Each structure stands twice: as structure tokens, then as C-alpha cells.
Amino acid sequence: MTLEASSSSPLPCVRPSLLLPCVRPASSGRFNNDGFGLRTLEGFDYESILGQCCEMPVGYVQIPVGIAGPLLLDGFEYSVPMATTEGYLIASTNRGCKAIHLSGGATSMLLRDGMTKAPVVRFNSAKRASELKFFLEDPENFETFSIIFNRSSRFARLQGIQCAIAGKNVYIRFTCSTGDAMGMNMVSKGVQNVLDFLQNDFDDMDVIGISEQSSWNEELTFSLKEPNGVLNLVSS
């Protein structure tokens, strides 16, 4: 059981971090007893993150924030906040924004917005692999798959399923929208829901991996290959 689950208050989850050994370079005395400037208790609302966006929290760090821009994009000016400790990064970005602004600005077009997950499953015969492909790509079954997939999140929505066969292996590509989040966790949960459902009709299906992106994008060269995530086209 995690500290978060065993306590009703967030502070006991953070206090053990006080016992963590400091990280100190052998040849430098730059860092004090706070390690890399880790702050543990004061000045942060831990209740806002527990069980949501950070597991096993031990503290927080301060990172300086600068502004680059304005960036002239699609007729609007944007100031770009950047949190960094890398010198000249914001200055370099700012020069790029200035060059784009002086050239009349940039225009953008959203070509595609879909996060993907590509599990691979294996059967004892190519015939059974083909049956799964036909089952997954049957338009009459898509609504059922969508309902099962979408249970994983309030935001994840299944957009499509594509399959390719390599011998007895079936490479399944799930594409879905994830709202404002990158959403890989919600996609993984949705894919697992569908795979569990498929076991009812394909109990001889062996799940080799839930995310064989390298196999899909590099080893297999077929027409289904597409980029993952958001695809934008920007020109100036």
C-alpha cells in the first residue's frame, strides 16, 4: 500500500522525504543540505496533486520562468512562457520569434489529432489472425469497441482501429482523441479494456505487447504507417 492510500493527510506522504540522502557532487560544494533545492512541506498544496498527477511526492523544486515573443501565429501575437535553467535558451527562442514576426508571421494548419497505441497479438495460425483482423475492422463492431474503450476516461474517445498481419501476428493500431492531455495512460487503459473484451471470442489470442510502436513504425513498412499524436503544418 502506498503512503497516499494509507493516510488521509498529504503531509505524512511528504515528510519521509526529509530522510532522503542529499545528492552532492564529489568535486563541488554547490549544493547544500537541500540537495537540488528540494522543498518538502511549505508553500505547496499537496492535496491538489495526490492521486491525480503525481505519485509518491517527496517535495517540489523552483524553476525560473521567462517570456519569449511575441510570436505572430495565424494573425495573433502570443507571449511564450518558458521554465528553464538553460542559459540563452529563451534568448535564442526570442530571436526566432522576432525573425518570424518580421517576415510577416507564421500560419498553421492542424492536419491530424490522434494518440495511438499499437499492441501486437499472436495466434497459432494465420487463419485465426485473419479472423481477428476482419472482426476488428468490421464497421458494425466499431460502436461496441468505442463503448468499451471509452470507459477508461471521460476524455478518451476511440477514433479508429487498423490492423496488419505479419505471419501469425496481428498488429493493431488504436487511434483516439485525448482532450487537452497527452493521454498515453488513458489510451493504455482503453486498449487493455478492448483486449480483455476480445479474449471472450478469441481465447487463443496471446498478447505479446501492449505497445509495439517500434515494430509498427519501423520494422513493418505498410501503408498504415502514420505519425503519433498531433500533426501540425506550420509555414512562414
Solvent accessible surface area in square Angstrom, and as a share of the most:
residue,aa,sasa,rsa
1,M,197,0.88
2,T,68,0.40
3,L,69,0.35
4,E,36,0.16
5,A,72,0.56
6,S,72,0.46
7,S,35,0.23
8,S,127,0.82
9,S,45,0.29
10,P,15,0.09
11,L,67,0.34
12,P,54,0.34
13,C,5,0.03
14,V,0,0.00
15,R,113,0.41
16,P,56,0.35
17,S,7,0.04
18,L,109,0.54
19,L,156,0.78
20,L,91,0.45
21,P,116,0.73
22,C,61,0.37
23,V,89,0.51
24,R,117,0.43
25,P,51,0.32
26,A,119,0.92
27,S,115,0.74
28,S,37,0.24
29,G,68,0.65
30,R,195,0.71
31,F,41,0.17
32,N,96,0.49
33,N,119,0.61
34,D,79,0.41
35,G,8,0.08
36,F,123,0.51
37,G,38,0.36
38,L,53,0.26
39,R,95,0.35
40,T,21,0.12
41,L,55,0.28
42,E,102,0.46
43,G,76,0.73
44,F,85,0.35
45,D,89,0.46
46,Y,5,0.02
47,E,118,0.53
48,S,59,0.38
49,I,22,0.11
50,L,37,0.18
51,G,77,0.74
52,Q,133,0.59
53,C,94,0.57
54,C,49,0.29
55,E,134,0.60
56,M,98,0.44
57,P,5,0.03
58,V,62,0.35
59,G,20,0.19
60,Y,46,0.18
61,V,76,0.44
62,Q,125,0.56
63,I,89,0.45
64,P,86,0.54
65,V,101,0.58
66,G,20,0.19
67,I,106,0.54
68,A,0,0.00
69,G,23,0.22
70,P,62,0.39
71,L,39,0.20
72,L,32,0.16
73,L,44,0.22
74,D,62,0.32
75,G,68,0.65
76,F,134,0.56
77,E,105,0.47
78,Y,103,0.39
79,S,75,0.49
80,V,47,0.27
81,P,90,0.56
82,M,39,0.17
83,A,66,0.51
84,T,25,0.14
85,T,116,0.68
86,E,108,0.49
87,G,56,0.54
88,Y,190,0.72
89,L,59,0.29
90,I,41,0.21
91,A,45,0.35
92,S,55,0.35
93,T,43,0.25
94,N,58,0.30
95,R,151,0.55
96,G,34,0.33
97,C,8,0.05
98,K,128,0.54
99,A,62,0.48
100,I,51,0.26
101,H,62,0.28
102,L,139,0.69
103,S,76,0.49
104,G,60,0.58
105,G,11,0.11
106,A,6,0.05
107,T,84,0.49
108,S,39,0.25
109,M,121,0.54
110,L,101,0.50
111,L,98,0.49
112,R,44,0.16
113,D,71,0.37
114,G,1,0.01
115,M,21,0.10
116,T,0,0.00
117,K,17,0.07
118,A,0,0.00
119,P,0,0.00
120,V,5,0.03
121,V,0,0.00
122,R,106,0.39
123,F,6,0.02
124,N,126,0.64
125,S,41,0.26
126,A,54,0.42
127,K,142,0.60
128,R,66,0.24
129,A,0,0.00
130,S,33,0.21
131,E,56,0.25
132,L,0,0.00
133,K,48,0.20
134,F,137,0.57
135,F,57,0.24
136,L,4,0.02
137,E,70,0.31
138,D,51,0.26
139,P,116,0.73
140,E,152,0.68
141,N,32,0.16
142,F,66,0.28
143,E,123,0.55
144,T,60,0.35
145,F,1,0.00
146,S,17,0.11
147,I,95,0.48
148,I,14,0.07
149,F,0,0.00
150,N,37,0.19
151,R,174,0.63
152,S,27,0.17
153,S,26,0.17
154,R,194,0.71
155,F,106,0.44
156,A,0,0.00
157,R,107,0.39
158,L,15,0.07
159,Q,89,0.40
160,G,22,0.21
161,I,18,0.09
162,Q,54,0.24
163,C,2,0.01
164,A,11,0.08
165,I,65,0.33
166,A,38,0.29
167,G,54,0.52
168,K,105,0.44
169,N,28,0.14
170,V,0,0.00
171,Y,21,0.08
172,I,0,0.00
173,R,1,0.00
174,F,0,0.00
175,T,18,0.10
176,C,0,0.00
177,S,33,0.21
178,T,14,0.08
179,G,52,0.50
180,D,160,0.83
181,A,53,0.41
182,M,127,0.56
183,G,10,0.09
184,M,47,0.21
185,N,118,0.61
186,M,29,0.13
187,V,0,0.00
188,S,28,0.18
189,K,120,0.51
190,G,0,0.00
191,V,0,0.00
192,Q,75,0.33
193,N,48,0.25
194,V,0,0.00
195,L,2,0.01
196,D,78,0.40
197,F,59,0.24
198,L,0,0.00
199,Q,62,0.27
200,N,114,0.58
201,D,86,0.45
202,F,12,0.05
203,D,117,0.60
204,D,54,0.28
205,M,10,0.04
206,D,81,0.42
207,V,55,0.32
208,I,75,0.38
209,G,15,0.14
210,I,57,0.29
211,S,46,0.30
212,E,46,0.21
213,Q,39,0.18
214,S,62,0.40
215,S,12,0.08
216,W,0,0.00
217,N,47,0.24
218,E,130,0.58
219,E,126,0.56
220,L,34,0.17
221,T,118,0.69
222,F,59,0.25
223,S,114,0.73
224,L,41,0.20
225,K,108,0.46
226,E,65,0.29
227,P,70,0.44
228,N,63,0.32
229,G,9,0.09
230,V,88,0.51
231,L,65,0.32
232,N,83,0.43
233,L,107,0.53
234,V,86,0.50
235,S,67,0.43
236,S,104,0.67
